[in-house]
Amino acid sequence: MVNHYRISLLAAALTQEAAMAHAYEHSGNAIMAKVSGDNAMEELRKIAHELGCRVEKNAEPTLRVAA
């Protein structure tokens, strides 16, 4: 069963990390942009796990959710 509350919390964390990565990128802080981007990806992986899926990183810079 999907825990909607858990998904909502993870989505909020994903949004926050993505916003931070964007802000760091525009401020020129590439190191922290990478850290926040990695944190956002981890939140996305957690969401996929909660939904019974996994995130696969392809050779191209795209992501797809695989059941």
Z-matrix of the N, CA and C atoms (Angstrom, degrees):
N
C 1 1.451
C 2 1.527 1 109.62
N 3 1.288 2 115.83 1 137.00
C 4 1.457 3 121.08 2 -178.51
C 5 1.529 4 109.43 3 -79.57
N 6 1.322 5 115.78 4 128.86
C 7 1.458 6 121.46 5 176.81
C 8 1.533 7 107.39 6 -91.46
N 9 1.323 8 116.04 7 97.76
C 10 1.465 9 120.89 8 -175.41
C 11 1.528 10 112.54 9 -62.20
N 12 1.317 11 116.50 10 -34.02
C 13 1.462 12 119.94 11 178.12
C 14 1.525 13 110.17 12 -63.73
N 15 1.333 14 116.97 13 -44.35
C 16 1.474 15 121.39 14 178.73
C 17 1.528 16 110.23 15 -62.83
N 18 1.324 17 116.91 16 -43.88
C 19 1.469 18 120.72 17 178.73
C 20 1.523 19 110.10 18 -61.20
N 21 1.319 20 116.94 19 -40.89
C 22 1.462 21 121.27 20 179.56
C 23 1.526 22 111.37 21 -62.88
N 24 1.321 23 116.81 22 -43.18
C 25 1.469 24 120.13 23 178.12
C 26 1.533 25 111.37 24 -64.51
N 27 1.318 26 116.36 25 -42.31
C 28 1.467 27 119.79 26 179.06
C 29 1.524 28 111.06 27 -66.13
N 30 1.333 29 117.07 28 -38.62
C 31 1.461 30 120.67 29 178.35
C 32 1.527 31 110.94 30 -64.33
N 33 1.328 32 116.73 31 -38.09
C 34 1.467 33 120.64 32 177.32
C 35 1.526 34 110.18 33 -64.63
N 36 1.331 35 116.85 34 -42.38
C 37 1.465 36 120.62 35 178.76
C 38 1.525 37 110.38 36 -65.47
N 39 1.341 38 116.55 37 -39.83
C 40 1.472 39 120.64 38 177.46
C 41 1.521 40 110.64 39 -61.41
N 42 1.309 41 116.39 40 -45.74
C 43 1.467 42 121.30 41 -179.88
C 44 1.526 43 110.95 42 -61.63
N 45 1.315 44 116.59 43 -43.13
C 46 1.463 45 120.66 44 -179.82
C 47 1.523 46 110.84 45 -64.01
N 48 1.323 47 117.44 46 -45.94
C 49 1.470 48 120.30 47 -179.49
C 50 1.530 49 111.33 48 -65.13
N 51 1.322 50 116.79 49 -39.44
C 52 1.465 51 120.12 50 178.71
C 53 1.531 52 110.55 51 -65.08
N 54 1.324 53 116.42 52 -39.64
C 55 1.469 54 120.06 53 177.80
C 56 1.527 55 111.02 54 -65.42
N 57 1.322 56 116.23 55 -40.23
C 58 1.465 57 119.85 56 178.35
C 59 1.527 58 110.53 57 -65.27
N 60 1.321 59 116.90 58 -42.42
C 61 1.472 60 120.46 59 178.51
C 62 1.521 61 110.01 60 -60.03
N 63 1.322 62 115.86 61 -42.48
C 64 1.470 63 120.85 62 179.22
C 65 1.532 64 110.52 63 -63.33
N 66 1.320 65 116.64 64 -44.64
C 67 1.470 66 120.61 65 -179.65
C 68 1.526 67 111.13 66 -64.75
N 69 1.328 68 116.95 67 -43.76
C 70 1.465 69 120.34 68 178.41
C 71 1.527 70 111.18 69 -63.02
N 72 1.326 71 115.84 70 -39.51
C 73 1.465 72 119.46 71 179.41
C 74 1.525 73 110.73 72 -61.41
N 75 1.320 74 116.89 73 -42.99
C 76 1.461 75 120.49 74 -179.33
C 77 1.525 76 112.79 75 -73.59
N 78 1.329 77 117.05 76 -22.36
C 79 1.461 78 119.20 77 178.28
C 80 1.526 79 111.56 78 -86.67
N 81 1.340 80 115.93 79 -6.07
C 82 1.460 81 119.46 80 178.26
C 83 1.513 82 114.29 81 89.82
N 84 1.313 83 117.97 82 7.36
C 85 1.454 84 121.62 83 -179.22
C 86 1.534 85 108.54 84 -94.09
N 87 1.326 86 115.95 85 83.01
C 88 1.461 87 122.12 86 -173.75
C 89 1.526 88 112.27 87 -65.34
N 90 1.314 89 117.07 88 -34.58
C 91 1.468 90 120.02 89 -178.45
C 92 1.530 91 110.45 90 -64.32
N 93 1.322 92 116.57 91 -49.58
C 94 1.461 93 119.69 92 -179.49
C 95 1.527 94 111.52 93 -70.52
N 96 1.324 95 117.47 94 -29.71
C 97 1.463 96 120.01 95 175.25
C 98 1.521 97 109.90 96 -62.34
N 99 1.331 98 116.63 97 -41.44
C 100 1.471 99 121.01 98 178.09
C 101 1.522 100 110.53 99 -65.64
N 102 1.330 101 117.61 100 -43.34
C 103 1.468 102 121.52 101 179.24
C 104 1.526 103 110.38 102 -60.53
N 105 1.324 104 117.00 103 -48.25
C 106 1.460 105 120.52 104 -179.63
C 107 1.526 106 111.03 105 -66.78
N 108 1.310 107 117.38 106 -36.30
C 109 1.464 108 120.72 107 175.93
C 110 1.515 109 111.64 108 -63.36
N 111 1.327 110 116.56 109 -41.81
C 112 1.466 111 120.69 110 176.85
C 113 1.529 112 111.12 111 -64.76
N 114 1.329 113 115.98 112 -38.97
C 115 1.470 114 119.80 113 177.62
C 116 1.532 115 110.92 114 -64.57
N 117 1.336 116 116.36 115 -38.96
C 118 1.466 117 120.34 116 177.63
C 119 1.521 118 110.53 117 -63.29
N 120 1.325 119 116.83 118 -41.07
C 121 1.459 120 120.32 119 178.21
C 122 1.522 121 110.89 120 -63.77
N 123 1.319 122 117.40 121 -37.79
C 124 1.456 123 120.26 122 178.26
C 125 1.526 124 110.86 123 -63.99
N 126 1.328 125 116.91 124 -39.58
C 127 1.464 126 120.41 125 176.94
C 128 1.527 127 110.22 126 -64.44
N 129 1.329 128 117.16 127 -39.08
C 130 1.462 129 120.86 128 177.57
C 131 1.527 130 110.47 129 -63.63
N 132 1.329 131 116.75 130 -40.58
C 133 1.468 132 120.34 131 176.72
C 134 1.530 133 111.34 132 -62.33
N 135 1.332 134 116.31 133 -38.95
C 136 1.467 135 120.02 134 178.58
C 137 1.530 136 111.05 135 -64.55
N 138 1.336 137 116.29 136 -41.18
C 139 1.465 138 120.24 137 178.00
C 140 1.528 139 109.77 138 -62.43
N 141 1.317 140 116.86 139 -46.32
C 142 1.465 141 120.79 140 178.93
C 143 1.526 142 110.51 141 -59.16
N 144 1.320 143 116.69 142 -42.37
C 145 1.465 144 120.92 143 179.35
C 146 1.534 145 110.93 144 -62.04
N 147 1.322 146 116.46 145 -43.11
C 148 1.469 147 120.74 146 178.60
C 149 1.525 148 111.25 147 -61.98
N 150 1.331 149 116.37 148 -30.66
C 151 1.468 150 121.06 149 -179.71
C 152 1.528 151 112.32 150 -89.31
N 153 1.335 152 116.13 151 1.21
C 154 1.452 153 119.96 152 179.25
C 155 1.518 154 113.81 153 80.97
N 156 1.312 155 116.88 154 22.94
C 157 1.461 156 122.40 155 -179.51
C 158 1.518 157 109.07 156 -121.67
N 159 1.308 158 115.83 157 -179.67
C 160 1.456 159 120.59 158 172.23
C 161 1.516 160 108.38 159 -138.77
N 162 1.309 161 116.17 160 156.25
C 163 1.462 162 121.71 161 178.57
C 164 1.521 163 107.48 162 -101.66
N 165 1.310 164 115.51 163 126.79
C 166 1.457 165 120.83 164 178.41
C 167 1.517 166 109.33 165 -109.56
N 168 1.303 167 116.11 166 133.95
C 169 1.461 168 120.76 167 176.16
C 170 1.525 169 107.45 168 -94.69
N 171 1.300 170 116.04 169 120.48
C 172 1.459 171 121.87 170 -179.74
C 173 1.520 172 110.07 171 -86.75
N 174 1.332 173 116.16 172 172.01
C 175 1.464 174 120.43 173 176.96
C 176 1.525 175 110.19 174 -62.40
N 177 1.312 176 116.41 175 -31.83
C 178 1.457 177 121.29 176 176.00
C 179 1.527 178 108.01 177 -81.07
N 180 1.304 179 117.93 178 159.82
C 181 1.471 180 119.16 179 179.21
C 182 1.521 181 112.07 180 -78.09
N 183 1.325 182 116.79 181 52.81
C 184 1.454 183 121.68 182 177.38
C 185 1.524 184 108.43 183 -128.32
N 186 1.295 185 115.86 184 159.30
C 187 1.455 186 121.16 185 177.71
C 188 1.523 187 108.34 186 -123.86
N 189 1.310 188 115.18 187 147.46
C 190 1.467 189 118.75 188 172.39
C 191 1.517 190 107.42 189 -138.65
N 192 1.294 191 115.26 190 148.91
C 193 1.454 192 120.07 191 178.87
C 194 1.520 193 107.44 192 -92.73
N 195 1.300 194 115.63 193 126.46
C 196 1.466 195 121.33 194 179.99
C 197 1.518 196 108.90 195 -111.27
N 198 1.318 197 115.66 196 129.74
C 199 1.479 198 120.32 197 179.58
C 200 1.505 199 110.81 198 -76.48
